[in-house]
């Protein structure tokens, strides 16, 4: 699944200490994440059940998860970490909402925000995930990679 264009779009050394994909996310979970940081994960592809399959072409909805991590150990209640998260989320939403990923490879529709949710909060480290979706037509085989 094509995540590198999203990773590249989110790089911001002035705001984030790390931007990566699934491999970097796994390493961050196993150790001490270099907060603030962001990880882009391919969450899967869905086809509508009612879409006709006779033409060999159907719309596919691609889902991405953008995991954001902030750390603020000064406040055990989480309000300081939540405030720190707002700047990171604003950057992520501003960079991805309405942006067309990999437009040169396939006809992807602009990214749409799908949902956001708390993943974990422990010892001043807050993990949050925002999900985005885009749609492409399955006839473009290069869109699958």
N, C-alpha and C positions, 0 to 999 in steps of 0.2 A: 504494500500500500504506500502510496506517495505521500510522505510526511516532510521530506526535506524542504520543499518550498515554504511550508508553514514555519518550520524551524528557522530558516533564513530570514523570513519576514519579521520574526519576533526578537531577533538579536538586538540588544540595546545595552552596551557596556556601561552606560551611565546609570541604568536602573537595575539591570540583572547581572548576577555573577555567573550564571550558567543558563544556557538554552540548549536543550537536547531532545533526543528521542527516547525510545523504550529502553535501550541499553543504559543510557545515562540515568534514566529514572530508576531502574533496578538498582544501580550502584548507589544512588542517593538514598533509597529506602534502606539499603543494607548498612549504610554508614551515616555520617553526619552531612546532611545536604548543605551545599554552599548557598544558603539563602541570602537574598531572594533569588529564586530560580524558577524556570518554567520548562515543562517537558510536553512534547506533542506525541500523542499516541493515536494510532489508527484503531478505531473502535469497531469497525465492521461495515459491511454493505448490506442494504436491504432492497428488495424489490416489492412493489405493491402487488398484493395478491390478485387484484382485479385487472392488472395490466395484461393485454393480449400478448401472447408469445409466438404468434404465427409468422410475424415478419422478420424474426431474428433480431429485433431491436426492441429494447424496453428501457424505461428510465430506472436508474439505480441511485438510491440515496446512500451517500457515503457519510459516515460519522467519524468525527475526530474528537478526542478528549484533550484538553489543554490543562494539565495539572500544574498548579502554582503553589509554591512553598515560600512562606515568610517565617521569620523567627524574631520574636521579641521576648526575651526572658525577663525583662523588667516588670512584666505584668502577668501574674499567674491567671488572671480572669480571662485573658484573651482579648480584651478590648484594644490594647496597643497593637497586637498582631493583626487584628481585624482592620485597624486603621492603616497599617502598613500594606495589607492586602489590597486596599482600595486603589492605591497607585498602580500596583501590578495589574489588577483586573482592568483598570481603565486603559492601560497600554495594550493589553491583549485584545480587548473588545475593539479598541480604536484601530488596531492593525488588521484584524481579521473580519470584522462585521462588514459584509458587502464586498469583500475582496474575492476575486476569482482565482482559485489555485490552479497552477499549471495550465494556464490558458493556451500556451503554445502547443501543448500535447493533446488536449481534448477540450471539448466544449462543456466545461464545468459551469454550473450556475454559481452566482455569488454565494459566499458562505452566509449562513443564517445562524443566529444564536438559538440553541435548542433548550438548554437548561444549565443551571449552576448548582453546585452542592458541596457541602463540607465533607471532606473525606476523613480528616482526623485532626485532633488538636491534643498535643501532649507536650508538657514541659516547655511551653512557650513557642512551639513549632506548630504552625497551622498549615494544613494541606487542603487545597480547594481545587475543584475541577469544574471547568466550563466546557460544555459540549457544543459543537458546531456541526452543521450538516451542509452538504452540497449535493446537487443532482447532476448526473451525466448519463448519456445514452450508451447502452451496452454494446452498440455496434463498433465503438472505438476500443479495440482491444488494448491499445497502449494505455488507456485510462485505468486498466486493472492493476498495473504495476506500481 
